[in-house]
Amino acid sequence: MRKLVIITMFVVIALGSLYAWHLFANELWRVTHYCACEKCCGKWSDGHFASGKPVYVGGVACNWLPFGTKLRITQGKIVTTYVVEDRGAKSIFGDKDNHKKALDIYCSTHNEAKQNGVKWLKVEVLK
């Protein structure tokens, strides 16, 4: 009987986690853009993401999703997959206890980041 209770608890917790991830499927998120310059990153403009990896175009900053989490972002008919590699300001991107639907996409230049600006796009957390 005890094994059945433990297995049941595990299944409920696992399904609850899957359901929580699914809640964010295809909702509109605030998407901004940044580069590795001092204006965008301040003292952290060393050419590396918070994950330790070198910056690359398309890396994403989101404070409450684990590094390596894949995101599917839809902009019109264009669907692109991105990976969480960086962190940002808690006031904008939230934290593990305050899930704000906001993320920042890395661009190669400051001008490109400014041109992309702020958008509200459909985002799906893939895992």
PASEBA-1860 file (N, C-alpha, C; in nm, 3 decimals):
! residues 127
1> MRKLVIIT> 0.082/-0.119/0.000/0.000/0.000/0.000/0.087/0.126/0.000 ~ 0.196/0.123/0.079/0.284/0.239/0.087/0.346/0.270/-0.049 ~ 0.386/0.163/-0.123/0.445/0.184/-0.256/0.344/0.249/-0.350 ~ 0.219/0.209/-0.340/0.114/0.265/-0.425/0.096/0.413/-0.396 ~ 0.100/0.451/-0.269/0.086/0.592/-0.231/0.204/0.672/-0.286 ~ 0.325/0.621/-0.271/0.445/0.691/-0.320/0.440/0.705/-0.472 ~ 0.403/0.599/-0.542/0.394/0.604/-0.689/0.286/0.704/-0.730 ~ 0.172/0.702/-0.664/0.064/0.795/-0.695/0.109/0.939/-0.675
9> MFVVIALG> 0.180/0.966/-0.564/0.231/1.101/-0.539/0.327/1.144/-0.648 ~ 0.415/1.054/-0.690/0.511/1.085/-0.795/0.439/1.121/-0.925 ~ 0.339/1.042/-0.962/0.264/1.067/-1.086/0.192/1.201/-1.079 ~ 0.130/1.232/-0.966/0.059/1.360/-0.950/0.156/1.476/-0.960 ~ 0.272/1.466/-0.897/0.373/1.573/-0.904/0.424/1.588/-1.047 ~ 0.454/1.478/-1.113/0.504/1.484/-1.250/0.401/1.545/-1.344 ~ 0.277/1.503/-1.333/0.172/1.558/-1.418/0.147/1.705/-1.388 ~ 0.157/1.741/-1.262/0.141/1.881/-1.224/0.249/1.967/-1.286
17> SLYAWHLF> 0.372/1.917/-1.288/0.483/1.991/-1.350/0.461/2.007/-1.500 ~ 0.418/1.901/-1.566/0.389/1.910/-1.709/0.278/2.010/-1.736 ~ 0.176/2.008/-1.652/0.064/2.101/-1.669/0.112/2.245/-1.653 ~ 0.198/2.268/-1.553/0.249/2.404/-1.529/0.327/2.454/-1.650 ~ 0.411/2.369/-1.712/0.484/2.411/-1.831/0.386/2.440/-1.944 ~ 0.282/2.359/-1.956/0.187/2.376/-2.065/0.106/2.506/-2.051 ~ 0.093/2.557/-1.929/0.019/2.680/-1.909/0.077/2.796/-1.988 ~ 0.207/2.792/-2.015/0.272/2.901/-2.085/0.276/2.879/-2.237
25> ANELWRVT> 0.212/2.775/-2.286/0.215/2.744/-2.429/0.139/2.850/-2.509 ~ 0.206/2.906/-2.605/0.146/2.999/-2.700/0.078/3.121/-2.638 ~ 0.130/3.168/-2.527/0.082/3.293/-2.470/0.169/3.407/-2.521 ~ 0.116/3.529/-2.518/0.195/3.644/-2.560/0.292/3.684/-2.449 ~ 0.418/3.696/-2.488/0.524/3.738/-2.398/0.584/3.868/-2.449 ~ 0.639/3.947/-2.358/0.712/4.069/-2.394/0.852/4.026/-2.436 ~ 0.886/4.050/-2.561/1.016/4.009/-2.616/1.096/4.134/-2.651 ~ 1.212/4.148/-2.588/1.302/4.259/-2.617/1.431/4.202/-2.676
33> HYCACEKC> 1.521/4.290/-2.715/1.646/4.249/-2.780/1.763/4.324/-2.719 ~ 1.879/4.260/-2.715/1.999/4.321/-2.656/2.124/4.271/-2.727 ~ 2.237/4.340/-2.699/2.367/4.297/-2.753/2.466/4.294/-2.637 ~ 2.591/4.270/-2.666/2.693/4.259/-2.560/2.761/4.391/-2.528 ~ 2.703/4.502/-2.571/2.768/4.631/-2.545/2.745/4.674/-2.400 ~ 2.818/4.776/-2.357/2.808/4.824/-2.220/2.672/4.888/-2.192 ~ 2.609/4.947/-2.294/2.476/5.005/-2.276/2.373/4.898/-2.241 ~ 2.383/4.785/-2.306/2.287/4.676/-2.283/2.322/4.591/-2.161
41> CGKWSDGH> 2.450/4.567/-2.139/2.491/4.469/-2.037/2.569/4.527/-1.920 ~ 2.608/4.654/-1.928/2.684/4.713/-1.817/2.813/4.639/-1.793 ~ 2.843/4.612/-1.666/2.969/4.547/-1.631/2.976/4.401/-1.676 ~ 2.864/4.346/-1.721/2.863/4.207/-1.766/2.882/4.195/-1.917 ~ 2.934/4.297/-1.981/2.953/4.296/-2.127/3.086/4.233/-2.165 ~ 3.105/4.107/-2.122/3.233/4.039/-2.146/3.228/3.938/-2.260 ~ 3.114/3.930/-2.331/3.105/3.837/-2.443/3.063/3.697/-2.405 ~ 3.014/3.678/-2.280/2.966/3.547/-2.235/2.827/3.562/-2.174
49> FASGKPVY> 2.746/3.461/-2.195/2.616/3.455/-2.129/2.637/3.416/-1.983 ~ 2.532/3.432/-1.902/2.538/3.390/-1.761/2.561/3.240/-1.748 ~ 2.524/3.164/-1.852/2.547/3.019/-1.852/2.694/2.985/-1.867 ~ 2.777/3.083/-1.904/2.920/3.062/-1.925/2.956/3.043/-2.071 ~ 2.857/3.023/-2.156/2.884/3.003/-2.298/2.912/3.136/-2.366 ~ 2.995/3.136/-2.471/3.016/3.260/-2.548/2.885/3.304/-2.611 ~ 2.866/3.436/-2.621/2.741/3.487/-2.679/2.725/3.442/-2.823 ~ 2.602/3.420/-2.863/2.568/3.390/-3.002/2.432/3.449/-3.032
57> VGGVACNW> 2.412/3.486/-3.157/2.285/3.545/-3.199/2.172/3.447/-3.173 ~ 2.071/3.494/-3.102/1.956/3.410/-3.072/1.954/3.352/-2.933 ~ 2.061/3.370/-2.855/2.057/3.326/-2.716/1.953/3.408/-2.641 ~ 1.887/3.350/-2.543/1.777/3.417/-2.475/1.807/3.435/-2.327 ~ 1.766/3.553/-2.274/1.773/3.579/-2.131/1.633/3.565/-2.073 ~ 1.622/3.482/-1.970/1.498/3.465/-1.893/1.540/3.416/-1.756 ~ 1.498/3.484/-1.651/1.550/3.455/-1.517/1.497/3.328/-1.453 ~ 1.377/3.289/-1.483/1.317/3.179/-1.408/1.316/3.045/-1.481
65> LPFGTKLR> 1.356/3.044/-1.606/1.368/2.917/-1.678/1.513/2.869/-1.669 ~ 1.536/2.740/-1.651/1.673/2.688/-1.641/1.751/2.708/-1.771 ~ 1.883/2.723/-1.758/1.968/2.729/-1.876/1.944/2.603/-1.959 ~ 1.941/2.620/-2.090/1.920/2.506/-2.179/1.774/2.484/-2.216 ~ 1.682/2.555/-2.150/1.540/2.542/-2.184/1.516/2.594/-2.325 ~ 1.444/2.517/-2.405/1.412/2.557/-2.542/1.278/2.628/-2.546 ~ 1.272/2.734/-2.626/1.152/2.813/-2.644/1.118/2.820/-2.792 ~ 0.992/2.802/-2.825/0.946/2.819/-2.963/0.873/2.953/-2.969
73> ITQGKIVT> 0.925/3.045/-3.051/0.869/3.179/-3.062/0.809/3.197/-3.201 ~ 0.684/3.242/-3.204/0.613/3.260/-3.330/0.596/3.409/-3.357 ~ 0.641/3.451/-3.476/0.625/3.589/-3.520/0.563/3.584/-3.659 ~ 0.433/3.604/-3.664/0.362/3.588/-3.791/0.365/3.442/-3.833 ~ 0.418/3.418/-3.953/0.429/3.280/-4.002/0.566/3.219/-3.973 ~ 0.654/3.297/-3.910/0.789/3.250/-3.880/0.793/3.191/-3.739 ~ 0.836/3.067/-3.729/0.849/2.999/-3.600/0.996/2.963/-3.581 ~ 1.055/3.008/-3.470/1.197/2.985/-3.443/1.216/2.928/-3.303
81> TYVVEDRG> 1.311/2.838/-3.289/1.343/2.781/-3.158/1.468/2.850/-3.103 ~ 1.460/2.890/-2.978/1.569/2.957/-2.909/1.604/2.879/-2.783 ~ 1.720/2.911/-2.722/1.764/2.843/-2.600/1.795/2.948/-2.493 ~ 1.749/2.924/-2.370/1.778/3.014/-2.258/1.924/2.997/-2.217 ~ 2.000/3.106/-2.223/2.143/3.104/-2.189/2.182/3.214/-2.090 ~ 2.091/3.311/-2.066/2.131/3.431/-1.995/2.025/3.472/-1.893 ~ 2.059/3.571/-1.812/1.969/3.627/-1.712/1.958/3.777/-1.735 ~ 1.859/3.840/-1.673/1.841/3.984/-1.688/1.792/4.045/-1.557
89> AKSIFGDK> 1.744/4.168/-1.566/1.696/4.240/-1.448/1.571/4.173/-1.392 ~ 1.571/4.147/-1.262/1.455/4.082/-1.198/1.329/4.166/-1.214 ~ 1.343/4.297/-1.216/1.226/4.384/-1.228/1.156/4.366/-1.362 ~ 1.230/4.325/-1.464/1.173/4.306/-1.598/1.141/4.160/-1.626 ~ 1.234/4.071/-1.589/1.222/3.930/-1.626/1.176/3.839/-1.514 ~ 1.156/3.894/-1.394/1.111/3.814/-1.282/1.221/3.725/-1.228 ~ 1.180/3.625/-1.148/1.273/3.528/-1.093/1.198/3.397/-1.069 ~ 1.261/3.303/-0.997/1.201/3.170/-0.980/1.068/3.176/-0.906
97> DNHKKALD> 1.045/3.281/-0.827/0.920/3.294/-0.752/0.821/3.389/-0.819 ~ 0.864/3.459/-0.922/0.781/3.560/-0.988/0.799/3.545/-1.139 ~ 0.721/3.459/-1.200/0.736/3.426/-1.342/0.675/3.534/-1.430 ~ 0.758/3.627/-1.474/0.711/3.728/-1.569/0.730/3.674/-1.709 ~ 0.630/3.691/-1.792/0.638/3.643/-1.930/0.711/3.747/-2.014 ~ 0.843/3.749/-1.995/0.930/3.844/-2.066/1.063/3.776/-2.092 ~ 1.121/3.804/-2.209/1.253/3.752/-2.241/1.326/3.849/-2.331 ~ 1.456/3.831/-2.339/1.546/3.917/-2.414/1.625/3.830/-2.511
105> IYCSTHNE> 1.625/3.865/-2.639/1.696/3.787/-2.740/1.825/3.860/-2.779 ~ 1.936/3.785/-2.780/2.066/3.843/-2.812/2.078/3.872/-2.962 ~ 2.128/3.992/-2.995/2.154/4.035/-3.133/2.303/4.066/-3.148 ~ 2.351/4.067/-3.271/2.495/4.088/-3.294/2.539/4.232/-3.274 ~ 2.450/4.329/-3.295/2.488/4.470/-3.279/2.381/4.546/-3.202 ~ 2.422/4.659/-3.145/2.328/4.743/-3.071/2.221/4.799/-3.165 ~ 2.262/4.835/-3.285/2.167/4.889/-3.382/2.060/4.785/-3.417 ~ 2.102/4.661/-3.435/2.007/4.553/-3.465/1.910/4.533/-3.348
113> AKQNGVKW> 1.963/4.538/-3.225/1.878/4.523/-3.107/1.775/4.635/-3.100 ~ 1.818/4.758/-3.127/1.725/4.872/-3.127/1.620/4.858/-3.236 ~ 1.662/4.814/-3.355/1.568/4.799/-3.467/1.462/4.693/-3.436 ~ 1.501/4.585/-3.370/1.405/4.480/-3.335/1.310/4.525/-3.225 ~ 1.358/4.611/-3.136/1.273/4.673/-3.035/1.200/4.577/-2.943 ~ 1.080/4.620/-2.901/0.995/4.543/-2.811/0.877/4.488/-2.890 ~ 0.850/4.360/-2.872/0.740/4.296/-2.944/0.662/4.208/-2.846 ~ 0.538/4.183/-2.874/0.457/4.087/-2.799/0.437/3.968/-2.892
121> LKVEVLK> 0.499/3.854/-2.856/0.499/3.738/-2.944/0.452/3.613/-2.870 ~ 0.404/3.516/-2.948/0.365/3.389/-2.890/0.490/3.308/-2.857 ~ 0.496/3.259/-2.732/0.611/3.181/-2.685/0.558/3.052/-2.625 ~ 0.624/2.942/-2.662/0.593/2.813/-2.604/0.719/2.756/-2.540 ~ 0.711/2.720/-2.413/0.824/2.658/-2.343/0.826/2.510/-2.380 ~ 0.934/2.466/-2.443/0.944/2.328/-2.489/1.006/2.236/-2.387 ~ 1.100/2.284/-2.308/1.167/2.211/-2.201/1.314/2.237/-2.200
END
